[in-house]
Amino acid sequence: MASASSSSSSFFDIEPLDGGEACLSGHAMDACSLCRKPLTRNCDIFMYRGNTPFCSEECRDHQMEMDEAAVRISVTNARERAARNEQRHRLDAGSVAVTANVPVLS
C-alpha cells in the first residue's frame, strides 16, 4: 500500500475545473476592479475587502481613498439630516397651534 507522501498527488492538490486556463475564477478575478487592466497568473494581485482584486497597490489605495471619502460624505450627510430634524423638532415643539373657524363656501 503506497503512502500519501509517496504518491504523485496529494489530498490537498486541487485541479481547476477549467484545466488551469483561467487566471483565478473566470469572471471575478480576471481584471482590476478599478482600471480594468487584465490580471494574469504571473502578476501580483492586491486584494481589498475580501475578494476585490487590483492590479497594483496604487489602484487598491485609490479605491480605499474613494471608499473613505464616501464614508465621510455619508457621515456628514447623516449629521446634517439629524441637525435639520432636531431643528424642525424644536420649532414644532415651540410653536403653539392656533385653530380658527374658517367659513367654507359650498
C-alpha positions in Angstrom: 0.0 0.0 0.0 1.5 3.3 -1.1 1.6 6.1 1.4 0.2 9.6 0.7 3.7 11.1 0.8 5.0 8.8 -2.0 2.1 9.3 -4.3 2.3 11.9 -7.1 -0.8 13.7 -6.0 -2.0 14.6 -2.5 -5.3 15.1 -0.9 -4.7 18.9 -0.9 -3.8 19.2 -4.6 -6.8 20.8 -6.3 -7.2 20.9 -10.1 -9.1 23.8 -11.6 -12.3 22.8 -13.4 -11.1 24.6 -16.5 -7.8 22.8 -16.6 -5.9 25.9 -15.3 -6.7 28.1 -18.3 -8.5 31.0 -16.3 -6.4 33.2 -14.1 -8.4 32.5 -10.9 -12.1 32.3 -11.2 -13.3 33.1 -14.7 -15.1 36.4 -14.1 -14.4 37.8 -10.7 -10.6 37.8 -10.8 -9.9 38.5 -14.5 -9.4 42.3 -14.3 -8.5 45.0 -11.9 -11.6 46.3 -10.2 -10.6 49.9 -10.7 -8.8 50.3 -14.0 -10.0 47.0 -15.6 -6.4 46.0 -16.5 -6.4 42.3 -17.2 -4.9 40.2 -14.4 -2.7 37.3 -15.4 -1.5 34.3 -13.5 2.1 35.6 -13.3 1.3 39.0 -11.8 0.7 40.1 -8.2 -2.9 40.7 -7.3 -3.7 43.1 -4.5 -6.9 42.3 -2.6 -9.2 44.6 -0.8 -12.4 43.9 1.2 -12.3 40.2 0.9 -12.4 39.4 -2.8 -11.9 42.6 -4.8 -8.8 42.3 -6.9 -6.5 45.2 -8.0 -3.5 45.2 -10.4 -1.3 47.4 -8.2 -1.1 49.0 -4.7 -1.8 52.3 -6.4 -5.2 51.1 -7.7 -6.1 49.5 -4.4 -5.0 52.6 -2.4 -7.1 54.8 -4.8 -10.2 52.6 -4.2 -9.6 52.7 -0.4 -9.4 56.5 -0.5 -12.6 56.7 -2.6 -14.4 54.4 -0.1 -13.1 56.5 2.8 -14.4 59.7 1.1 -17.8 58.1 0.5 -18.0 57.2 4.2 -17.0 60.8 5.2 -19.7 62.2 2.9 -22.3 59.8 4.2 -21.5 60.6 7.9 -21.6 64.4 7.1 -25.0 64.0 5.3 -26.4 62.0 8.3 -25.2 64.6 10.7 -26.8 67.4 8.6 -30.0 65.5 8.4 -30.0 64.9 12.2 -29.4 68.6 12.8 -32.3 69.6 10.5 -34.6 67.1 12.1 -33.6 68.4 15.6 -34.2 72.0 14.5 -37.5 71.1 13.0 -38.5 69.2 16.2 -37.6 72.3 18.3 -39.6 74.6 16.0 -42.6 72.2 16.2 -42.4 71.9 20.0 -42.0 75.7 20.4 -44.9 76.8 18.3 -48.4 76.9 19.6 -51.1 75.5 17.4 -53.8 78.1 16.6 -57.1 76.9 15.3 -59.7 79.1 13.8 -63.1 78.5 12.3 -62.9 79.5 8.7 -66.1 79.6 6.7 -66.0 77.4 3.6 -68.2 78.2 0.6 -70.0 75.3 -0.8 
